[in-house]
Amino acid sequence: MRAPLLAGGAVAALFVSALPAQAGPTIPDPPPDRIVIDIATVNGSGCPLGTAAVAVSEDNTAFTVTYSDYLAQVGGGAPPTAARKNCQLSLLVHVPGGFTYAIASADYRGYASLQRGASSTEKASYYFQGSPNTESRTHTFRGPYEDNWQATDDTDWAQLVWAPCGVQRNFNINTEIRVNAGTSHPSTTSYMTMDSTDGDISTVYHLAWKECPKKS
């Protein structure tokens, strides 16, 4: 399924940007030619069929993922399976010849309502198909908590996992939100979301760009 070239008011926006020069070797601006995103698969308990969509901006500087049913909760009669939700996106990112990209940082946002004694975690993993390198980050929030949440993943230049040059590989993003009741009263409800109930909630993936080695 090919993502339409659209910009949207979305929950999860993935913006393409170049790292500043001082962060590592000089990096060229994002390639001016069109970037096309093909959606290989979208699956998981946090993104059932029809509840997640990907769109690419017209200026080729962003692609947007929108969720409408990404919520984990415990207590108040919620089934045990509701405590953990995940969503894996498998994407084919077609970039102009001579360029490659890597995830440099990611900013996640959502909303959490946690009773005293309860906690929640947000975890994200990134990897290219066939690569042994997986980057994962986990962030924990503890109750009492009743507010928007934000988590930032940063990757040092030396640890960036680059897409292989000249080879098309699926890029996988696997996110997870989990809520633990802990010592909170079982009749109370705690939950965490990463969805579209609030237009200010967004996830921003910053991409670093570099030119592939020239073929001799």
C-alpha angles and dihedrals in degrees: 000000000000117000113236117242097252138131117221144182091251143169097230118036121180110202123196114222139156120243116246114264094247091061091071141309117352109282123203121234116270109285112272095222123092120286113211124199120203117192108223096177140344114191144144141098090276095055110037118184111300097013100093130053137176125212131178121220120243093240092054093236099110146023120204131213117197122197125191104174109035107131135132122193144167135196130025092079096307112152117250091249090063092068094079129039129174141178128199120197117195108194137181107213110197109200127178116274116275096032136094133180143206137191108261100174142342131209115203125193136180143127130276133189108189126174121221107284094023126106140187138200136206117203131181130187127190128193143146120239110269094011121122090210116097123173115205133176131183129197125191130206125190132204147280084064129140111164148074113299131210132191129183127203116199128189124197116235092247091054099049113128106220126205108251113261117245094007126097110225130169113251112219127204115184117185128182136186121193133182125201120197092208110169095340118123111272092229092062125081128229122184145169128203140194099180147105101277089106121043090210093062112100144151117218121196113194114207126206117212132207137167119255118240113275115252113240 
